[in-house]
Amino acid sequence: MSSTFTFLDAVKAKYLETEGDVAADADLLVNCDGQKEMKRWEMVGMDKIKRQTGQLDKLASVAVGDQAFGSVGDAAAIQAVLARLQAVDLSGSTGFTGWHVPCTLADAVPTLRQLDLSRIALGGAEWPVECRGCFKHLTTLILNDTAVQWAELVGLAADGSVDLRGLGSVYLNKNGISSLASPVEVDLGGLFPRLRQVSLIENAVADWAGVVGLLRAVSTVEELVLTGNDLPAPSAEVAAELAGAAALTALSVGDNPRMADISWLKVLGRSESIRALKITYPAVPGTAPNHVRLLAIADMPKITSLNASAVSAKERAEAEKFYTLRAFHSLPPGAKHADDCADLPSGFAADFPAYAGYVQKWGNPSAAADAGKPASSAIGGAATITLRDCCEGKAYRADVTRPLPLAIKVAQVKAVVKAAFGIAPEEQLLVFKSLDHEIPIPVPLDSDLEPLSYYGILGGKGIIEVSKKAG
């Protein structure tokens, strides 16, 4: 369309009631036979115009990226008709190029707080001189898939082209951003004093230096989304910087292929502010995926949500107990330590910084071992286990349900299975599935010498599926 088709024209074209529209319920009269609807009255002339204008006056948000308008139009007319407008979605618009239309629109609508310019080629576009200082009313700016770089946005704010001091959220997803370094020495905190949320999903950020610099300079950032980049696992120093960001409450770093372990969480766990964390569970040898989640929860004592799933009090208790036993089993066989953990081997506290606190909370595994009992007996408790005969691919004997102590070893479980189903221990293959999780993850019980608690069975209900070894 030509530049004579304006933003206001586009809004009217999309949102105004037309002659072919179905009448609103309030304007309908139903005949007594219940079969025919007719309008109570037909508006004409000025009455109809007033009604249509009233429709637009109620709009708080519009999406007109599909209308291909080429200019903004008269600012006074826009303000008069769209008096409540707060959010505009121009994503994918093909009616204009560059920054002129978005900037003119932002100036024309002083009530505007959110502007979505996604999928418009804006990266590297020349800034209109007449639009210097625009966007001063915005609190949310969405620039996904626009090729706009972080450095470019900082540069525009630094030279006064845009005023982003009111900005609370910025979205720069899918823009090919490889660095968060600032182009020049600038006061980022002064340019973005209210910035709370930064989203950088599916970019190419490959190092932590710019991320740390951003958090240092803009101390107001509460949510940082770095999903789908190329970041490595943070070093201890970087993790300490992230933990020290006092305002940071949510961190998303999933789908970064080079982030191959979660050992850095033991440092991030020092954070007093982070409550929500999103990561990709790495493959940990000898550890089922649900156990990796437990270890992550135990490393992060303050989080209430992991990968968008709430961490319940029960799950946290399971995680802390599992972590405690896992850490204890990493000590040399027969190792003992005092209840205050002061005599633990050098370096152990660095590898398992939360261990001493959890020992105080849940008990000393070495005390139980010293008494000739399994370490897990210090934590105590039992799980309600259903034994299910799955030989030959299907259950053909009735299930047997009974409580089993968490300290019972797999060899003893096999003796219970023999009594229930008559299968010799040496022939048994045991797989545990928790009934306390929406999607149970199979956990092979592959060592006769380990207790159930070693496999993350720390209470609740579960099934042990019994099959026979091949051959």
DRENVOTOR-512892 format. One record per residue (C-alpha): x, y, z; residue number from 1. Coordinates in Angstrom, 2 decimals. Layout:
<kolmis>
KOLMI       xx       yy       zz  num
KOLMI        X        Y        Z  NUM
...
</kolmis>
This chain:
<kolmis>
KOLMI       xx       yy       zz  num
KOLMI     0.00     0.00     0.00    1
KOLMI     1.04     3.59    -0.45    2
KOLMI     2.22     5.94     2.24    3
KOLMI    -1.26     7.51     2.23    4
KOLMI    -2.50     4.39     4.04    5
KOLMI    -1.64     5.29     7.60    6
KOLMI    -1.35     3.57    10.96    7
KOLMI    -4.75     4.94    11.97    8
KOLMI    -6.24     3.67     8.70    9
KOLMI    -4.76     0.25     9.45   10
KOLMI    -6.28     0.18    12.94   11
KOLMI    -9.67     1.19    11.57   12
KOLMI    -9.49    -1.40     8.82   13
KOLMI    -8.78    -4.17    11.28   14
KOLMI   -10.78    -3.23    14.36   15
KOLMI   -13.82    -1.22    13.26   16
KOLMI   -17.19    -2.90    12.88   17
KOLMI   -18.08    -3.14     9.19   18
KOLMI   -21.42    -3.47     7.44   19
KOLMI   -21.00    -7.22     7.27   20
KOLMI   -20.24    -7.69    10.96   21
KOLMI   -22.64    -9.61    13.17   22
KOLMI   -24.46    -7.25    15.52   23
KOLMI   -23.42    -7.17    19.15   24
KOLMI   -25.63    -9.10    21.58   25
KOLMI   -26.91    -5.87    23.13   26
KOLMI   -28.25    -4.78    19.73   27
KOLMI   -30.19    -7.95    18.98   28
KOLMI   -33.88    -8.66    19.48   29
KOLMI   -34.99   -12.29    19.27   30
KOLMI   -38.49   -12.98    17.93   31
KOLMI   -40.91   -14.82    20.14   32
KOLMI   -40.61   -17.87    17.90   33
KOLMI   -36.87   -17.97    18.79   34
KOLMI   -35.78   -18.36    15.18   35
KOLMI   -35.14   -14.88    13.86   36
KOLMI   -32.76   -12.16    15.06   37
KOLMI   -33.09    -8.55    14.05   38
KOLMI   -31.36    -5.33    15.08   39
KOLMI   -33.11    -3.26    17.69   40
KOLMI   -32.10    -0.16    15.70   41
KOLMI   -29.83     0.76    12.83   42
KOLMI   -27.29     3.52    13.52   43
KOLMI   -26.65     6.01    10.77   44
KOLMI   -24.70     9.21    10.24   45
KOLMI   -22.99    10.83    13.21   46
KOLMI   -24.38     8.27    15.70   47
KOLMI   -22.65     5.46    13.83   48
KOLMI   -19.37     7.37    13.65   49
KOLMI   -19.49     8.02    17.40   50
KOLMI   -20.12     4.38    18.11   51
KOLMI   -17.21     3.28    15.92   52
KOLMI   -14.90     5.84    17.50   53
KOLMI   -15.98     4.54    20.89   54
KOLMI   -14.90     1.07    19.83   55
KOLMI   -11.39     2.32    19.07   56
KOLMI   -11.24     4.37    22.25   57
KOLMI   -11.45     1.13    24.26   58
KOLMI    -8.42    -0.46    22.57   59
KOLMI    -5.40    -0.91    24.85   60
KOLMI    -3.41    -2.95    22.32   61
KOLMI    -3.40    -3.43    18.56   62
KOLMI    -1.58    -5.74    16.17   63
KOLMI    -1.41    -4.30    12.67   64
KOLMI     1.77    -5.79    11.23   65
KOLMI    -0.38    -7.44     8.57   66
KOLMI    -1.87    -4.14     7.32   67
KOLMI     1.17    -2.83     5.38   68
KOLMI     0.68     0.84     6.20   69
KOLMI     3.40     3.21     5.00   70
KOLMI     3.14     6.15     7.41   71
KOLMI     1.81     7.08    10.83   72
KOLMI    -0.60     9.86     9.97   73
KOLMI    -1.84    12.77    12.05   74
KOLMI    -0.67    12.54    15.67   75
KOLMI    -3.60    14.57    17.03   76
KOLMI    -6.10    12.29    15.31   77
KOLMI    -4.39     9.20    16.69   78
KOLMI    -4.40    10.61    20.22   79
KOLMI    -8.06    11.57    19.95   80
KOLMI    -9.21     8.19    18.64   81
KOLMI    -6.79     5.81    20.44   82
KOLMI    -6.73     7.50    23.82   83
KOLMI    -6.06     4.27    25.77   84
KOLMI    -3.53     2.63    23.48   85
KOLMI    -0.60     1.13    25.40   86
KOLMI     0.76    -1.71    23.23   87
KOLMI     1.38    -1.89    19.48   88
KOLMI     2.49    -4.98    17.57   89
KOLMI     4.01    -4.16    14.18   90
KOLMI     5.83    -7.49    13.83   91
KOLMI     6.38    -8.63    10.27   92
KOLMI     5.22    -5.36     8.73   93
KOLMI     6.14    -4.89     5.07   94
KOLMI     4.70    -1.41     4.56   95
KOLMI     7.79     0.48     5.75   96
KOLMI    11.52     0.06     6.28   97
KOLMI    13.87     1.55     8.85   98
KOLMI    13.17     3.38    12.09   99
KOLMI    11.17     6.40    10.92  100
KOLMI     7.66     4.94    11.22  101
KOLMI     8.20     3.24    14.63  102
KOLMI     9.80     6.39    16.06  103
KOLMI     7.12     8.70    14.70  104
KOLMI     4.45     6.38    16.07  105
KOLMI     6.05     6.30    19.53  106
KOLMI     6.09    10.09    19.59  107
KOLMI     2.50    10.29    18.35  108
KOLMI     1.16     7.98    21.09  109
KOLMI     2.35     9.26    24.48  110
KOLMI     0.42     6.46    26.23  111
KOLMI     2.43     3.79    24.36  112
KOLMI     4.38     1.48    26.68  113
KOLMI     5.05    -1.64    24.59  114
KOLMI     6.25    -1.77    20.98  115
KOLMI     6.89    -4.96    19.01  116
KOLMI     9.02    -4.53    15.87  117
KOLMI     9.94    -8.19    15.40  118
KOLMI    10.78    -9.53    11.93  119
KOLMI    11.48    -6.09    10.48  120
KOLMI    14.96    -5.48     9.04  121
KOLMI    16.23    -2.77    11.38  122
KOLMI    19.81    -3.85    12.07  123
KOLMI    22.22    -1.20    10.81  124
KOLMI    19.42     1.05     9.56  125
KOLMI    20.19     4.78     9.60  126
KOLMI    18.59     6.65    12.47  127
KOLMI    16.31     9.55    11.44  128
KOLMI    17.70    12.84    12.75  129
KOLMI    14.21    14.18    13.37  130
KOLMI    13.50    11.25    15.72  131
KOLMI    16.26    11.85    18.25  132
KOLMI    15.22    11.08    21.81  133
KOLMI    12.20     8.93    20.94  134
KOLMI    10.93     5.85    22.82  135
KOLMI    11.12     7.74    26.11  136
KOLMI     7.72     6.41    27.20  137
KOLMI     8.39     2.75    26.39  138
KOLMI     8.72     0.14    29.11  139
KOLMI     8.93    -2.88    26.75  140
KOLMI    10.77    -2.98    23.42  141
KOLMI    10.61    -6.17    21.34  142
KOLMI    13.22    -6.44    18.57  143
KOLMI    13.25   -10.17    17.85  144
KOLMI    14.61   -11.29    14.49  145
KOLMI    15.50    -7.75    13.42  146
KOLMI    19.32    -8.15    13.27  147
KOLMI    19.65    -5.31    15.82  148
KOLMI    22.75    -5.94    17.93  149
KOLMI    23.13    -5.19    21.62  150
KOLMI    26.08    -2.92    20.84  151
KOLMI    23.95    -1.08    18.26  152
KOLMI    21.17    -0.46    20.76  153
KOLMI    23.66     0.75    23.37  154
KOLMI    25.24     3.07    20.80  155
KOLMI    21.88     4.60    19.88  156
KOLMI    21.11     5.22    23.55  157
KOLMI    24.57     6.62    24.22  158
KOLMI    24.43     9.23    21.41  159
KOLMI    20.90    10.33    22.33  160
KOLMI    19.14     8.85    19.32  161
KOLMI    16.82     6.96    21.65  162
KOLMI    15.87     7.53    25.25  163
KOLMI    15.55     4.13    26.94  164
KOLMI    15.72     5.27    30.53  165
KOLMI    12.17     4.05    31.13  166
KOLMI    12.76     0.64    29.55  167
KOLMI    12.00    -2.33    31.80  168
KOLMI    12.17    -5.20    29.27  169
KOLMI    14.10    -5.66    26.04  170
KOLMI    13.81    -8.66    23.73  171
KOLMI    16.63    -9.27    21.24  172
KOLMI    15.97   -12.90    20.33  173
KOLMI    17.26   -14.45    17.10  174
KOLMI    19.39   -11.45    16.10  175
KOLMI    22.73   -13.19    15.61  176
KOLMI    24.25   -11.41    18.61  177
KOLMI    27.68   -12.81    19.44  178
KOLMI    28.80   -10.37    22.11  179
KOLMI    27.32    -8.20    24.84  180
KOLMI    30.36    -5.95    25.01  181
KOLMI    29.58    -2.21    24.80  182
KOLMI    30.93    -0.39    21.72  183
KOLMI    32.34     2.49    23.76  184
KOLMI    32.94     3.39    27.38  185
KOLMI    29.43     4.21    28.53  186
KOLMI    27.46     4.23    31.73  187
KOLMI    25.08     1.36    31.01  188
KOLMI    23.38     1.84    34.35  189
KOLMI    22.65     5.43    33.42  190
KOLMI    21.33     4.50    29.97  191
KOLMI    19.11     1.69    31.33  192
KOLMI    18.32     2.62    34.95  193
KOLMI    15.04     0.65    35.05  194
KOLMI    15.97    -2.40    32.99  195
KOLMI    14.61    -5.55    34.64  196
KOLMI    14.42    -8.17    31.89  197
KOLMI    16.86    -8.98    29.07  198
KOLMI    15.97   -11.76    26.61  199
KOLMI    18.63   -13.05    24.19  200
KOLMI    17.19   -16.37    23.06  201
KOLMI    18.80   -18.16    20.08  202
KOLMI    21.69   -15.83    19.46  203
KOLMI    25.39   -16.67    19.20  204
KOLMI    26.75   -15.39    22.54  205
KOLMI    29.83   -17.51    23.17  206
KOLMI    31.56   -15.98    26.18  207
KOLMI    30.58   -14.75    29.61  208
KOLMI    32.61   -11.53    29.70  209
KOLMI    29.87    -9.34    28.22  210
KOLMI    27.20   -11.03    30.33  211
KOLMI    29.13   -10.34    33.52  212
KOLMI    29.81    -6.77    32.36  213
KOLMI    26.10    -6.21    31.74  214
KOLMI    25.12    -7.46    35.19  215
KOLMI    27.83    -5.39    36.85  216
KOLMI    26.80    -2.20    35.05  217
KOLMI    23.02    -2.63    35.14  218
KOLMI    22.38    -3.73    38.70  219
KOLMI    18.59    -3.68    38.23  220
KOLMI    18.41    -6.77    35.95  221
KOLMI    16.12    -9.37    37.52  222
KOLMI    15.65   -11.82    34.64  223
KOLMI    18.33   -12.83    32.15  224
KOLMI    17.42   -15.25    29.36  225
KOLMI    20.35   -16.77    27.46  226
KOLMI    18.67   -19.91    26.16  227
KOLMI    19.96   -21.29    22.87  228
KOLMI    23.37   -19.59    22.63  229
KOLMI    26.88   -21.06    22.55  230
KOLMI    27.99   -20.40    26.10  231
KOLMI    30.34   -22.79    27.89  232
KOLMI    29.78   -23.84    31.48  233
KOLMI    30.63   -20.83    33.66  234
KOLMI    33.95   -20.87    35.45  235
KOLMI    33.93   -20.59    39.24  236
KOLMI    34.72   -16.89    38.86  237
KOLMI    31.85   -16.29    36.45  238
KOLMI    29.45   -18.32    38.59  239
KOLMI    30.47   -16.20    41.58  240
KOLMI    29.70   -13.04    39.58  241
KOLMI    26.26   -14.39    38.67  242
KOLMI    25.64   -15.34    42.28  243
KOLMI    26.64   -11.84    43.36  244
KOLMI    24.10   -10.09    41.12  245
KOLMI    21.82    -9.00    43.95  246
KOLMI    18.75    -8.23    41.81  247
KOLMI    18.91   -11.37    39.63  248
KOLMI    15.96   -13.63    40.44  249
KOLMI    15.63   -15.67    37.20  250
KOLMI    18.39   -17.13    35.00  251
KOLMI    17.81   -19.21    31.85  252
KOLMI    20.80   -20.91    30.22  253
KOLMI    19.29   -24.03    28.66  254
KOLMI    20.18   -25.32    25.19  255
KOLMI    23.79   -24.14    25.26  256
KOLMI    25.54   -27.23    23.81  257
KOLMI    28.93   -26.43    25.36  258
KOLMI    27.45   -26.27    28.87  259
KOLMI    28.23   -29.92    29.51  260
KOLMI    28.11   -30.12    33.30  261
KOLMI    26.41   -28.63    36.33  262
KOLMI    29.40   -28.41    38.66  263
KOLMI    29.22   -24.60    38.45  264
KOLMI    25.87   -24.68    40.27  265
KOLMI    27.67   -25.31    43.56  266
KOLMI    29.06   -21.76    43.23  267
KOLMI    25.88   -20.24    41.80  268
KOLMI    24.14   -21.72    44.82  269
KOLMI    25.62   -18.95    46.93  270
KOLMI    23.09   -16.58    45.37  271
KOLMI    20.64   -15.10    47.83  272
KOLMI    18.31   -13.84    45.09  273
KOLMI    17.93   -16.44    42.30  274
KOLMI    14.59   -18.24    42.62  275
KOLMI    14.01   -19.55    39.07  276
KOLMI    16.60   -21.44    37.02  277
KOLMI    16.44   -23.06    33.59  278
KOLMI    19.22   -25.37    32.45  279
KOLMI    19.64   -28.38    30.19  280
KOLMI    20.35   -31.48    32.24  281
KOLMI    23.72   -32.84    31.11  282
KOLMI    24.49   -36.53    30.97  283
KOLMI    26.15   -37.48    34.26  284
KOLMI    27.73   -40.96    34.21  285
KOLMI    25.85   -43.35    36.46  286
KOLMI    23.13   -40.79    37.19  287
KOLMI    19.56   -40.85    35.90  288
KOLMI    18.14   -37.55    34.55  289
KOLMI    15.74   -37.18    37.48  290
KOLMI    18.71   -37.53    39.83  291
KOLMI    20.55   -34.77    37.98  292
KOLMI    17.55   -32.58    38.78  293
KOLMI    17.84   -33.54    42.45  294
KOLMI    21.54   -32.64    42.49  295
KOLMI    20.79   -29.27    40.85  296
KOLMI    18.11   -28.52    43.44  297
KOLMI    20.45   -29.45    46.27  298
KOLMI    23.17   -27.19    44.85  299
KOLMI    20.69   -24.27    44.67  300
KOLMI    19.11   -24.02    48.14  301
KOLMI    17.07   -20.88    47.36  302
KOLMI    15.39   -21.80    44.05  303
KOLMI    11.66   -22.44    43.96  304
KOLMI    11.43   -23.31    40.25  305
KOLMI    13.71   -25.45    38.08  306
KOLMI    13.03   -25.67    34.34  307
KOLMI     9.60   -24.09    34.85  308
KOLMI     8.61   -26.84    37.31  309
KOLMI     7.98   -25.86    40.92  310
KOLMI    10.32   -27.28    43.54  311
KOLMI     8.09   -28.62    46.28  312
KOLMI     9.14   -29.00    49.91  313
KOLMI     9.02   -32.77    49.44  314
KOLMI    11.23   -32.68    46.36  315
KOLMI    13.70   -30.40    48.10  316
KOLMI    13.92   -32.80    51.04  317
KOLMI    14.54   -35.68    48.62  318
KOLMI    17.19   -33.65    46.82  319
KOLMI    19.06   -32.73    49.99  320
KOLMI    19.04   -36.32    51.26  321
KOLMI    20.17   -37.68    47.90  322
KOLMI    22.97   -35.09    47.70  323
KOLMI    24.13   -35.94    51.23  324
KOLMI    24.37   -39.66    50.52  325
KOLMI    25.90   -39.11    47.08  326
KOLMI    28.59   -36.89    48.59  327
KOLMI    29.28   -39.35    51.40  328
KOLMI    29.69   -42.22    48.93  329
KOLMI    32.39   -40.19    47.17  330
KOLMI    34.58   -40.52    50.27  331
KOLMI    36.99   -43.47    50.51  332
KOLMI    35.38   -46.69    51.81  333
KOLMI    35.19   -46.71    55.59  334
KOLMI    35.65   -42.95    55.86  335
KOLMI    34.21   -41.27    58.96  336
KOLMI    33.83   -37.69    60.06  337
KOLMI    32.52   -35.67    62.97  338
KOLMI    29.01   -34.27    63.03  339
KOLMI    30.36   -30.78    62.39  340
KOLMI    32.28   -32.06    59.31  341
KOLMI    35.40   -30.18    60.46  342
KOLMI    37.61   -33.22    59.87  343
KOLMI    36.59   -33.89    56.27  344
KOLMI    39.41   -34.39    53.73  345
KOLMI    40.92   -31.33    52.12  346
KOLMI    39.03   -30.32    49.01  347
KOLMI    35.82   -32.15    49.93  348
KOLMI    34.10   -28.97    51.08  349
KOLMI    34.94   -27.30    47.77  350
KOLMI    33.41   -30.20    45.83  351
KOLMI    30.35   -30.48    48.07  352
KOLMI    29.87   -27.08    49.73  353
KOLMI    26.33   -27.84    50.90  354
KOLMI    27.24   -31.16    52.54  355
KOLMI    27.98   -29.88    56.06  356
KOLMI    24.70   -27.99    56.23  357
KOLMI    22.70   -30.98    55.07  358
KOLMI    24.46   -33.26    57.56  359
KOLMI    23.31   -30.92    60.31  360
KOLMI    19.79   -31.04    58.89  361
KOLMI    19.42   -34.72    58.00  362
KOLMI    22.03   -36.61    60.02  363
KOLMI    25.59   -37.88    59.71  364
KOLMI    25.90   -40.83    57.31  365
KOLMI    29.30   -41.77    58.74  366
KOLMI    27.81   -42.19    62.21  367
KOLMI    25.52   -44.89    60.86  368
KOLMI    28.39   -46.52    59.02  369
KOLMI    30.43   -46.48    62.22  370
KOLMI    27.62   -48.40    63.91  371
KOLMI    27.74   -51.07    61.21  372
KOLMI    24.61   -49.83    59.45  373
KOLMI    24.16   -48.49    55.90  374
KOLMI    24.96   -44.79    55.65  375
KOLMI    21.39   -44.13    54.50  376
KOLMI    20.02   -45.32    57.84  377
KOLMI    21.17   -42.02    59.32  378
KOLMI    18.51   -40.36    57.21  379
KOLMI    15.97   -43.10    57.90  380
KOLMI    12.52   -43.53    56.45  381
KOLMI    10.91   -45.93    54.05  382
KOLMI     9.28   -45.99    50.64  383
KOLMI     6.10   -47.77    49.59  384
KOLMI     7.27   -50.07    46.81  385
KOLMI     5.17   -52.14    44.42  386
KOLMI     7.01   -55.16    43.02  387
KOLMI     5.80   -55.98    39.51  388
KOLMI     6.68   -59.14    37.60  389
KOLMI     7.44   -58.05    34.03  390
KOLMI     9.11   -61.23    32.83  391
KOLMI     8.41   -62.06    29.19  392
KOLMI     7.30   -58.49    28.63  393
KOLMI     4.12   -58.52    30.69  394
KOLMI     2.99   -58.93    34.26  395
KOLMI     1.54   -62.36    34.95  396
KOLMI     1.69   -62.46    38.75  397
KOLMI    -0.17   -60.14    41.08  398
KOLMI     1.72   -57.06    42.23  399
KOLMI     3.16   -57.10    45.72  400
KOLMI     3.18   -53.78    47.62  401
KOLMI     5.06   -53.27    50.87  402
KOLMI     7.13   -50.63    52.65  403
KOLMI    10.89   -51.01    52.22  404
KOLMI    13.47   -49.16    54.32  405
KOLMI    15.56   -46.66    52.37  406
KOLMI    18.64   -48.33    53.86  407
KOLMI    17.83   -51.77    52.43  408
KOLMI    20.39   -52.93    49.88  409
KOLMI    19.51   -54.11    46.40  410
KOLMI    20.66   -57.63    47.30  411
KOLMI    18.05   -57.70    50.07  412
KOLMI    15.40   -56.40    47.68  413
KOLMI    16.21   -59.31    45.39  414
KOLMI    15.58   -61.70    48.28  415
KOLMI    12.14   -60.12    48.73  416
KOLMI    11.50   -60.53    45.00  417
KOLMI    12.49   -64.20    45.17  418
KOLMI    10.01   -64.77    47.99  419
KOLMI     7.27   -62.99    46.04  420
KOLMI     7.83   -64.32    42.51  421
KOLMI    10.23   -67.26    42.83  422
KOLMI    12.89   -65.68    40.60  423
KOLMI    16.48   -66.40    41.63  424
KOLMI    18.43   -63.24    42.60  425
KOLMI    21.15   -63.89    40.02  426
KOLMI    18.52   -63.89    37.25  427
KOLMI    16.82   -60.64    38.27  428
KOLMI    16.95   -57.29    36.52  429
KOLMI    15.38   -54.56    38.66  430
KOLMI    14.24   -51.14    37.41  431
KOLMI    12.70   -48.52    39.69  432
KOLMI    10.08   -45.96    38.59  433
KOLMI     8.84   -43.28    40.95  434
KOLMI     5.10   -42.72    41.18  435
KOLMI     5.66   -39.25    42.65  436
KOLMI     6.72   -37.78    39.30  437
KOLMI     4.42   -37.01    36.38  438
KOLMI     6.79   -38.71    33.93  439
KOLMI     8.55   -41.61    35.73  440
KOLMI    12.16   -42.12    34.64  441
KOLMI    13.45   -45.74    34.73  442
KOLMI    16.37   -46.17    37.15  443
KOLMI    18.22   -49.52    36.92  444
KOLMI    19.12   -50.92    40.36  445
KOLMI    22.41   -52.27    39.08  446
KOLMI    24.53   -52.79    42.21  447
KOLMI    23.65   -55.36    44.87  448
KOLMI    25.81   -53.51    47.39  449
KOLMI    24.04   -50.14    47.26  450
KOLMI    20.95   -49.16    49.30  451
KOLMI    17.77   -47.88    47.69  452
KOLMI    18.62   -44.35    48.82  453
KOLMI    21.73   -44.43    46.61  454
KOLMI    19.42   -44.44    43.61  455
KOLMI    17.46   -41.42    44.80  456
KOLMI    14.67   -43.47    46.41  457
KOLMI    14.06   -41.33    49.45  458
KOLMI    10.43   -41.97    50.32  459
KOLMI     7.08   -41.74    48.60  460
KOLMI     5.74   -44.43    46.27  461
KOLMI     7.31   -46.31    43.41  462
KOLMI     7.36   -49.47    41.31  463
KOLMI    10.22   -51.93    40.93  464
KOLMI     9.79   -53.78    37.66  465
KOLMI    11.29   -57.27    37.71  466
KOLMI    12.51   -59.03    34.58  467
KOLMI    14.98   -61.78    33.84  468
KOLMI    18.46   -61.41    32.42  469
KOLMI    18.85   -62.48    28.82  470
KOLMI    20.11   -66.02    28.34  471
</kolmis>
